[in-house]
């Protein structure tokens, strides 16, 4: 079966996952992580992609972004991917691919899933046993949102501003969200939707996307070509 094109529509949040080939490490030390953050910053500006959140794990990374143009996200990821592989191969005297195929991504409904996705990213290192709490991991956007540091890579999504009327109130509210965590169902939905490329949101959200792209945003029911599975709210 032919591979579906990625679902990309300007102006919507996209959850992106890029994995290392055969689950091999793609970051071996802080210099590697610093390098990809520099590349992301350069390409995000060049291709007009707002980066709202990120986490750099050992063998993969996640982004939460909103592209301004239909080709902004793929062009950003291509530029970052190629430049980072050249850097990594040169540094470690290796050849060949680093990535597990193309990056995975999909769109998420802002009101229902954007903050949950940010929390999901922040808690990745905790779930992996790398740190005891999100604030102990320096290679994510968590520190920016709880006031530990200012991250120039980050462009907060407008929804973040609704968490409070002052920076302190927003930071405290976001810290509370991270402390509460995400449910197992939310975690599975966020992972599955990005890996499979199906939009994550309610029926109205999916219907809205259907008007803006020729690529179907949700999976079709078996045996009924005209019907589509609507993602649960």
C-alpha positions as CSV (number, residue, x, y, z in Angstrom):
1,X,0.0,0.0,0.0
2,X,1.3,3.4,-0.9
3,X,2.5,5.6,2.0
4,X,0.2,8.5,2.8
5,X,1.7,11.9,2.6
6,X,2.1,13.7,5.9
7,X,-0.9,15.7,7.1
8,X,0.3,19.3,7.2
9,X,-1.9,22.4,7.3
10,X,-0.5,25.9,8.1
11,X,-1.7,27.6,11.3
12,X,-2.4,24.3,13.3
13,X,-0.2,22.8,16.0
14,X,1.8,19.7,14.9
15,X,3.3,17.1,17.1
16,X,6.5,15.8,15.5
17,X,8.6,12.7,16.4
18,X,12.0,11.9,14.8
19,X,13.7,8.7,15.8
20,X,17.1,7.3,15.5
21,X,17.6,4.3,13.1
22,X,17.2,1.0,14.9
23,X,16.7,3.0,18.1
24,X,20.3,4.0,18.2
25,X,21.4,7.1,20.1
26,X,21.3,10.3,18.2
27,X,22.7,12.4,21.1
28,X,25.7,11.2,22.9
29,X,26.5,14.3,25.0
30,X,25.5,17.9,25.6
31,X,27.4,19.2,22.5
32,X,25.2,17.1,20.3
33,X,22.0,18.4,21.8
34,X,23.3,22.0,21.7
35,X,24.0,21.5,18.0
36,X,20.5,20.4,17.0
37,X,19.0,23.2,19.1
38,X,21.1,25.7,17.0
39,X,20.0,24.0,13.8
40,X,16.3,24.1,14.9
41,X,16.5,27.7,15.7
42,X,18.1,28.6,12.4
43,X,15.7,26.6,10.3
44,X,12.6,27.5,12.3
45,X,13.3,31.2,11.6
46,X,14.2,30.5,7.9
47,X,11.1,28.4,7.2
48,X,8.6,30.3,9.4
49,X,7.8,27.6,11.9
50,X,7.0,28.5,15.5
51,X,8.4,26.0,18.0
52,X,6.2,25.8,21.1
53,X,7.8,22.9,22.9
54,X,10.5,20.2,22.6
55,X,12.3,17.4,24.3
56,X,15.6,15.8,23.2
57,X,15.8,12.2,24.4
58,X,18.6,9.8,23.8
59,X,17.5,8.2,20.6
60,X,14.6,10.4,19.5
61,X,13.2,13.9,19.9
62,X,9.7,15.5,19.9
63,X,8.6,18.9,18.8
64,X,5.3,20.8,19.1
65,X,5.2,23.4,16.3
66,X,3.0,25.6,14.2
67,X,4.1,26.2,10.6
68,X,3.0,29.4,8.8
69,X,3.2,27.7,5.3
70,X,2.3,24.3,3.9
71,X,5.9,23.4,3.2
72,X,7.5,25.1,6.2
73,X,7.6,22.1,8.5
74,X,8.9,19.6,6.0
75,X,11.6,22.0,4.8
76,X,12.7,22.7,8.3
77,X,12.9,19.1,9.2
78,X,14.8,18.3,6.0
79,X,17.3,21.0,6.6
80,X,17.8,20.1,10.3
81,X,18.0,16.4,9.5
82,X,20.6,16.7,6.8
83,X,22.8,19.2,8.6
84,X,22.7,17.2,11.9
85,X,23.6,13.9,10.2
86,X,26.6,15.5,8.5
87,X,27.7,16.9,11.9
88,X,27.1,13.6,13.7
89,X,28.9,11.5,11.1
90,X,31.9,13.9,11.0
91,X,32.2,14.0,14.7
92,X,32.0,10.3,15.3
93,X,33.7,9.0,12.2
94,X,30.7,7.2,10.9
95,X,28.8,7.0,7.6
96,X,25.3,6.2,6.5
97,X,21.8,7.1,7.8
98,X,21.1,8.2,11.3
99,X,17.3,8.5,11.2
100,X,14.6,5.9,11.2
101,X,13.1,7.0,7.9
102,X,11.2,10.2,7.7
103,X,9.9,12.1,10.7
104,X,6.4,11.4,11.9
105,X,3.8,14.1,12.6
106,X,0.2,15.0,12.8
107,X,-2.0,17.9,13.8
108,X,-3.7,18.2,17.2
109,X,-6.7,20.1,18.3
110,X,-5.5,23.1,20.2
111,X,-8.1,23.4,23.0
112,X,-8.2,19.7,23.8
113,X,-4.6,18.6,23.3
114,X,-2.1,21.3,23.0
115,X,-1.3,21.7,26.7
116,X,-1.6,18.0,27.2
117,X,1.0,17.5,24.5
118,X,3.4,20.0,26.2
119,X,3.1,18.1,29.4
120,X,3.5,14.8,27.6
121,X,6.8,16.1,26.2
122,X,8.0,17.3,29.5
123,X,7.3,14.0,31.2
124,X,9.1,11.9,28.6
125,X,12.4,11.9,30.5
126,X,10.6,11.0,33.7
127,X,8.7,8.1,32.1
128,X,12.1,6.9,30.7
129,X,13.7,6.9,34.1
130,X,16.3,9.5,33.1
131,X,15.3,12.0,35.9
132,X,13.0,12.0,38.9
133,X,11.1,15.1,37.8
134,X,10.7,17.2,34.7
135,X,12.6,20.1,36.1
136,X,15.7,18.0,36.4
137,X,16.0,17.5,32.7
138,X,17.8,20.4,30.9
139,X,17.0,19.3,27.3
140,X,13.4,20.3,27.1
141,X,11.3,23.4,27.0
142,X,10.0,22.7,30.5
143,X,12.4,25.1,32.2
144,X,11.2,27.9,30.0
145,X,7.6,27.5,31.0
146,X,8.2,27.2,34.7
147,X,10.5,30.3,34.8
148,X,13.8,28.5,35.4
149,X,15.3,30.0,32.2
150,X,14.5,31.9,29.0
151,X,14.7,29.7,25.9
152,X,15.2,31.7,22.7
153,X,14.0,28.8,20.6
154,X,10.5,28.9,22.1
155,X,7.6,30.8,20.8
156,X,4.7,30.2,23.2
157,X,1.4,29.3,21.7
158,X,-1.4,31.9,22.4
159,X,-3.2,29.3,24.5
160,X,-0.4,29.4,27.1
161,X,-1.2,33.1,27.8
162,X,-4.7,32.0,29.0
163,X,-3.1,30.2,32.0
164,X,-2.7,33.4,33.9
165,X,-2.5,37.2,33.8
166,X,1.1,37.4,34.9
167,X,4.3,35.4,34.1
168,X,4.4,34.1,37.7
169,X,0.7,33.0,37.4
170,X,1.3,31.2,34.1
171,X,4.4,29.5,35.3
172,X,2.7,28.3,38.5
173,X,-0.4,27.1,36.5
174,X,1.8,25.2,34.0
175,X,3.8,23.6,36.8
176,X,0.6,22.4,38.3
177,X,-0.4,20.8,34.9
178,X,2.9,19.0,34.7
179,X,2.5,17.8,38.3
180,X,-0.9,16.4,37.5
181,X,0.5,14.7,34.4
182,X,-1.4,13.1,31.5
183,X,-3.6,10.0,31.6
184,X,-2.6,6.7,30.0
185,X,-5.2,7.3,27.4
186,X,-3.9,10.7,26.5
187,X,-0.4,9.5,26.4
188,X,-1.3,6.6,24.0
189,X,-3.4,8.9,21.8
190,X,-0.6,11.5,21.5
191,X,2.0,8.9,20.6
192,X,-0.3,6.9,18.3
193,X,-1.6,9.9,16.3
194,X,1.9,11.2,15.6
195,X,3.3,7.8,14.5
196,X,0.3,7.0,12.4
197,X,-0.3,10.5,11.0
198,X,-4.0,10.7,11.9
199,X,-5.3,14.0,13.3
200,X,-6.0,14.1,17.0
201,X,-9.2,15.8,18.0
202,X,-12.9,15.7,18.1
203,X,-15.3,15.2,15.2
204,X,-15.7,19.0,14.5
205,X,-11.9,19.4,14.3
206,X,-11.5,16.5,11.9
207,X,-14.4,17.9,9.7
208,X,-12.7,21.3,9.7
209,X,-9.5,19.7,8.4
210,X,-11.3,17.8,5.7
211,X,-12.2,21.1,4.2
212,X,-8.6,22.3,4.1
213,X,-6.6,19.3,2.8
214,X,-7.1,16.6,0.1
215,X,-5.3,14.1,2.3
216,X,-7.8,12.4,4.6
217,X,-7.2,13.4,8.3
218,X,-8.7,10.3,9.9
219,X,-8.6,6.5,9.3
220,X,-11.3,5.0,7.1
221,X,-13.4,2.2,8.5
222,X,-12.8,-1.2,7.0
223,X,-15.3,-2.1,4.3
224,X,-17.0,1.2,4.3
225,X,-15.0,3.6,2.0
226,X,-17.3,6.5,2.5
227,X,-17.1,6.5,6.3
228,X,-14.3,7.7,8.5
229,X,-13.3,7.0,12.1
230,X,-13.6,10.1,14.2
231,X,-10.9,10.5,16.9
232,X,-12.5,10.6,20.4
233,X,-12.5,13.9,22.2
